[in-house]
Every structure is written in C-alpha cells, then in structure tokens.
Amino acid sequence: MLPPLFTTHELAAGAVTSDIRHHARTLSCQQGQLWVTLSEDKTDYFLEAGMSLVLSPDKLCVIEAASLSRFTLTPDRKEARFQRAISLLQKLRGLLRMHTSTMRSHLPISPTLFDATRKS
C-alpha cells in the first residue's frame, strides 16, 4: 500500500509500491527517479527530482524506484478544496436539521393539526 498523505517516503532502487486512492493526489519526486504506471492509462510516467504528477482517483497506481528515491503524496489542491466544501455542507445540513427539529418542538400546536386546519 502507498504511504499516508503529507509525509516524505523513501523507496530503495528496484522497490515497488502500489495502491488505489479514492481522491486525486499529487505525487512529487524529491530525489531519485520514479517509474509510475496508472491503470487504464497507456502512458508510463518517469519522474525525476523536482517533477510532479497528478494521480486520478480510483485508479491503481504502481510506483517503482529506478534509484534510491524520496517522494511525497499530497491531496490535489482542487480535490482538497472540494472535500473541505463537502464536509462543511454536511455540517451545515446537520445543524439545519437540529434547528428545524427544535423549532417544531416549540410549535403551540402539533404540525399535523396545523396542516389539517390549513386544508379546510
């Protein structure tokens, strides 16, 4: 499995690692040379120190070190912003549900009775 996000990792020459992540991420080579293969992609990528590659979500990623290499995996900036926005929206939805249920409990008459009186 690929290492966790936001940390630097080393692969010895010839070592291989692979994983599938559900979010886009950026692979950045700090040292050495990496050979990167992605499922459903006909192109192999060769990264040297200073080079980066955005990895698509839900694809198998295989990384092999051609020499002693260091690399990092970080969330893709756009993907990270999108995930933060989704998280915020989910929190707001929860607060709205809580607020709505509190308001209903303070109605002077039951909501069912209120609906019945509006129809007549």
N, C-alpha and C positions, 0 to 999 in steps of 0.2 A: 504494500500500500504506500501511496505517496505520503510524505510527512505533513504535519499540520501547517496551517497558514501562518504567515508573518514571521517565519524563522528561516535561518540560513541552514542548508544541509549540504553534506559532502557525499559524493559518490566516488569510489575508487575506480581506476581505469578498468573498463570492461563490466562494471557493476550495472545492474538494471533494476528499475523500479517501475511500477505501474499502478493505475487507479482510475476510477470513474468518479467525477465530482458532479453535483447537481447544479453548480453555479459556475459561471465563467470566471476565469482567473488568469493572472499573468505570470508566466514563467520567465524569470530573469536569471541569466547566467552571470555569475560574478567572477568565476575563474574556470579555466579549462575549456573543454569542448563537449557539448551535449548533442546527441542524436535523438530527435523527438519524432515519434510516429503516433498519429491520431487515427482512430477507427473512422471509416468512411471518408478518409482523405487520401487521395492518390499521391500526395506530395509528402516526402520526409523533410524534416527541418534540421539544419545543423546550426547550433548556436555557439558563439564564442563569447568570451568575457565582454560584457557591456551590451549584449544583444538580448532582446525580449521577444516573447511570443504570447499572444492572447489565445488561451485554450478555451474552446467552446464547451458548454455544459453537456452532460450526459453522453460523452464520448470517451472511449477507452484511450488513455494517454500512456504511452510507453516511453520512458526516458533511459537512454544508455549513455554512460560517460566514456568518451573516447580517450580521455586522460583524467587524472585527478581533477575533479570539478566541484565547484560550490554553486548552489542556486537557491533562489527563493521562489515561493509561490504566494501570491497575494491576490485578494479578490480584485476582479476587474473594476475600475472606478465606477463605470456606469452601472454595473451589476450591483456593486456595494450600495450606491445611492438608491437604486430601485428597491433593494432588500430593506434598507432603512425606512423608505417611504411605506412599504407594505406593512412593516412592523408598527409604525406609527398609526396607520389607518386601522389596524386590528385593535390597538389600544383604545383609539377613539371610539370604535364601534362598541367595545366593552363598556366604556364609560357612558355612552349614549343609552345602551340597554339598561344599565344600572339606574341612570337618571330617569328613564321612562318608567321603569317598574316602581320607583319611588314616587313619582307623580301619580300613577294610578292608585297607589295605596292611600293617597291623600284626597281622592275624589270624595265629595259629600255623598254621592250615590254610586251604586255599583255601575261599572261600564255597561253591563248587559241591560240594566234598567234604563240607563241613559240612551242606548241605541233603540230600545223599544219605544221610548217616548218620542224620539225624533221621527220614527216611521209613521206615527199616527197624525 
